Amino acid sequence: MKALFTIHAGEYIAGSHIEATYKQWSLWLPAKDTGIDLLVTNPKTKRMVSLQVKSSKDFTPTGTPVQQNNLLAIGWWTHDPKGIAKSVADFWVFVLPSFFEKEISYVIAPPAELLRRFQAIPEVCKGKNIQSYFDITKKRRCFQARGLSKTERDAIAVGEYENKSRDFTKYLNAWKQIEDRLNC
């Protein structure tokens, strides 16, 4: 074991949320990088869930005025599709802190489902890596916005955009799937 272990900001934010919201659970940090950033256990049910945490700064300030006024957060990530496919974590948690609002959003999905959804959008999977942009609206919707025009992203911001393959709203702040795993 190394003498010093440091977690990144997203892991700290997600861990703090878990500890504040789910006082009955225990939160564990791994001693080395195995593809699991946080382990959450329920001592009562003896169940556990492993999390891979990804964070991004908020890119809302670089968006159009419509996006700045109507989006809560915009996040950007680059992923190796093989890394998602081989992930040993039960869930991936994307942490999106808002630049303008004092609020943090989380996109939470099993890695296999995440990869399937990403691969269904050609603009996300151009080239060797996956380029993922999540746009979170103030009305609590979430879309994969990679490859969309400014006009389409403005439509997301004002609630006028619909695209089933790009709609990730069901994963927005979806802590219930983790609750269900730990509390059954």
N, C-alpha and C positions, 0 to 999 in steps of 0.2 A: 504494500500500500504506500502511495506517495505521502509525504509529510503534510502537504498542503493541497486542499481541494477547493476550487472556486466554482460557484455556479454563475450562470449568466443572468442578466436582468429578467428575461422572460421566465426562466425557471423560478426565480425569486418571486416574481409577480404571481405566477400561477400557484406556487406553493403557499404564498400568503393568502390568496383567495381561498384555497382549500382549507387551510387552518382556521380562517375566520368564519367560513360558512359551514364547515362540517367538523365541528368540535369533537364528534364521536370517532372520527377517523384518525389514523396515525400517518404521518408523512415521513418518508425515508429518502435519503440521498445515497446514490451508489458511490462506492469507493473508487471506481474506475469507469471509463466510458465504454459501455456495452451496447449503446443504442437505446438505453432507458435512462431518462433524466430524473424522473421522480417515480417512486413506488408508493402507492396509497393502499393502506390496509384498514380493514374494519375488524378490530379485536373481538367484537361481539360475534360476528359471523365467520371469522377466520378466512375471509376472502380478501383478494388483492387485485389491484389493477396497476399496470405499468404505463407510464406516459412518456412520450417523446415530445419535448417542448421546443417550439420555434417562435421567435419573436422578430418583430420588425419595428422600425421607427414609423411614425405616421407620415405619409406622403400627402395628406390633405392640403397642407399649405402650398404645394406645387400644382394643385389642381385648378380647374377653372373657378370663377366666382360662384357659379351654381353648385359645384362640388364642395367648395369651402363652406357654403351656407347650409348644405343639406346632407353631407356625409359626416358620419361620426369618425370614421377612420379609413385609411387606405394602407394596406400592407403589401409588401413585395418580398418574394422568396425565390431562390433558385434551388432546385432539387435534382439529384441524380435519380432517375426512375428505378434503377436497380436498388438503390438505398431504401426507397419506399417499399419495393417488392420484398426485400429481405428483412424488413423491420421486425424486430421481436416485440415491440411495444404493442399494447392492446389498443391504445389510442394515440393519435397525434393531436397536440393542442397548439394552435396558433394564437399568439398573444398580440393583440392590436390595441396599444394605448392611444387615446385620442389626444391630438395636439391642442385642439381648441376647447374640448370638454374635459371635465375631470371624470372620465369613465374609461373603463377597459373592457374590450370585447374579446371573446374567445371563440374560435372556430374549432370544433372538436369532432374528430371522425376516426374510425378504424382505418389503418393504413391501406388495406386492400380496397376498401370503398373509395378512399381518397385517390388512389392511383387509377382506379377504374373511371372515376369522374373526370380526373385530369386528362386521361387519354381519350376521352370522348370529345374533347375540345381541341381541334387541330392546332389552333394558334398557341395553345399552352405548351404543346409538345414539339415545337419546331426545334430542330437540331438535336444535340446530344442530351441536353438538360431540359427539365420542366421549368418554365418561367410562370410563376403563380402570382396574380394580383387579386387580393380580396378587397372589395369595396363594401363597407358597412354603412347603411343609411341610418339616419336619426329615427326612422320609423321601424327600425329593427329588421331590416332585410339584408341579405348578404349575397353578393354575386362574384363569380370569377370573371374579372374584367380584362384579362390579358387579351390583346388583339382587337379590342373594341375601339371605335372612333371616339373622339371627344364628345360628339353629339350623343352617341349611345351611352357613354359614361354619365353625361348630364341627365339623360333619361333615367338611368339607375337612380341618380341622386334625387330626382323629383318624383320617383315612384311610377314612372311611365314605361319602364322596360320590363319585358317578360321574355324569358328564355329558359325552358325547363333544364337543359343540360348545364347552364351556367348558374342556376339558382342554388345556392348553398345555405339558404335560410334555415333549413331543418337542422343544420349543424351549428348554427349561431347560438352561443351560450348554452349548448346542449349538454349540460352537466347531468341531466336525468339519466342518460345512458350509463354513466359511471355510477350514479346512485343505485340504479337497478342492479348492476353487477355486484356492488359491494353489500347491498342490504338484503339480498334474497336469501 
